[in-house]
Amino acid sequence: MNRELHIVGFQVGRETYGVPITSLHEIVRVPEITAVPDAPDYLEGVINLRGKIVSVMDLRKRFGDKKATIKRQNRILVVEHAGKLAGLIVDSASEVLKIASENVEAPPAAFQEGGLNCVTGLGKVDGRLIVLLDMTRLLAPGNLIPQTGNAESKNGKSEARAAAAR
């Protein structure tokens, strides 16, 4: 029996990524985002989506692009994970793809070693590779890529506040 994966394909930089269509709630334009204090760099903040508060992560920053800025063509993929909604800022949402299970390969060991343990496989579609993401690993706080420099800047701010209070 030939099983197919149904995924939503989206662009981040030059790469096409995919998440299971079953986890997609909707795709929206990027509204005003409210910043959250002491959040990691890749966590842009929260949005109000028809009365629900949704945290929003910039996938470009999550994957290491520190200079990413939000543009008009960016979209937010609102995904449901563990009963909660989360937003993923992507460059563009491209398509719904059907990938036969035999066209999906396990990710190379370099993905695991490099800290990208959220990659579940690589799908081959029409001569291109689609990087398949695991929502549980992508959104789990314990598995997020540590941000260098955050502790220093937070400590620096705390020391500056303490000095100003003296």
N, C-alpha and C positions, 0 to 999 in steps of 0.2 A: 504494500500500500504506500502510495506517495503522499507524504504529509507536506503541507506548505505552511510557512510562517507568514503571517500578515503583519507588516510593520509600517510605521510612519517614518518616511525618510526625511531628513532635514540636513541643512548645511551648517557647518561651523568651520569657518575658514575655507580651505579648499577641499575639505573632506566631507563625505556624506556619512551620516550616522543614522541609526535606526533604533526605535523602541517599539515594543509590541503595541499593536493598535488597541488592544484591550485595556492598556493603561492610560490611553489618551482620553482626556475629558473634553478638551476643546483647544482651538488655536485662536489667539487674540492678538491685536496690535498692542504695542507696549504703551500702557497708560502711565500716569504719574506714579512713581514708585516712592514710597516712604522709607527713608533710611532707618536702619536699626542700629543702635549704639553697640560698639564692641563686637560687631559681626565680622566674620572673615571677609577678605577682599572680594571673593567671588559671590558672596551673598549680597545682592543689590538692596534688598529690603523686603517690603511687603506691599501688596496691592489689595484693593477692595474689589472683589469680583462678585457683583450682584449680592452684596451683603456678607460674603464670606471673605475672611482674611487669608490670603495666599502668600506664602514666602516665595521669593523669586531669586533664582540662582543664575548667574551669567555663565553659560557653559564655556565660553571662550576663556574667561578668567579661571574657571575651574580646571581647564585643561592647560593652563600655564601662560596664556597671553595677558600679560599685566597691563598692556596699553589699550585694551579693548574699550571702545566707546559705543554707545547705543546710537543707531542710525534709524532713519525712517522705515527702511525695509525690514528691520528686525521684527521678529515675532516672539510671542511667548507660547510655548507648548504647555498647557495646563494638564498635568498628569495626576492620576490618582494613585497613591501608594499607601498601603496600610490604613486605608480608610480616610486619608487626609489628602488635600490637594496641594500641589507644589508647582511652581512655574519655572520653566527653563527658557532663558533667553537664547535664541538661536539666530543665525544670520538670515535664514529663510526656511520655511517648511516646504518641501518640494513635492512629495508624492506619497501615495500608498503603494507599497511594494509587496509582491508575493514571491517568496523565496522557497524553493523546494528544499526540504531538509537535507538532501544529499549535497546541496550547494552551499552548505554552511560548514566551515571548518573551525576548530578550536583556535583561540588566539595564541600567537607565539609566546614563548616563555618571557620574552623581553617585555611584553605588556604587563605581566604580573610583577616582574622585578622592578619595572619603572614606576610603580605606584598606580598604574591604571588597572586596578583589579576590578573595575566596573565593566570591562569589556568581556562579553560572554562568547563572542565568536565573530567571524568574518563571513559575510554573505557575498556570494558571487552572482551578480545580476548584469547581463548584457555586457560582459567584459570589464565591469568595474567592481570595486570592493566596497561593501557597506559595513561599517564598524557597528556591531550590534551591542547595545548597552543594557546592563542589568539595573533596573530602577532601584532595587533594594540596596545594592552596593553604591550606586551613584548618589543616592540621597541619604544614606546612613552616615550620621555625624562622625562615628568612629573610624570610618574608612576614607574620609576626605583627605586630600593632599595637604600636608601641613604647609602653612604659609610662612615663609622666612621673613623675618623682620617685624612681624606683628608684635611679638613679645617685647622686642626692644622699643618699638614706638609706644606701646601701651605703658611700659615702665617709664619711659622718658616723659610721657604725659603725666603720669602719677607723680614722678619726682618734681616736675615743674609745678604742679598744683600744690604739692607739699611745701615747696620753696616759697610759693606765692602766699601761702597761708601763714608762714612764719613771720 
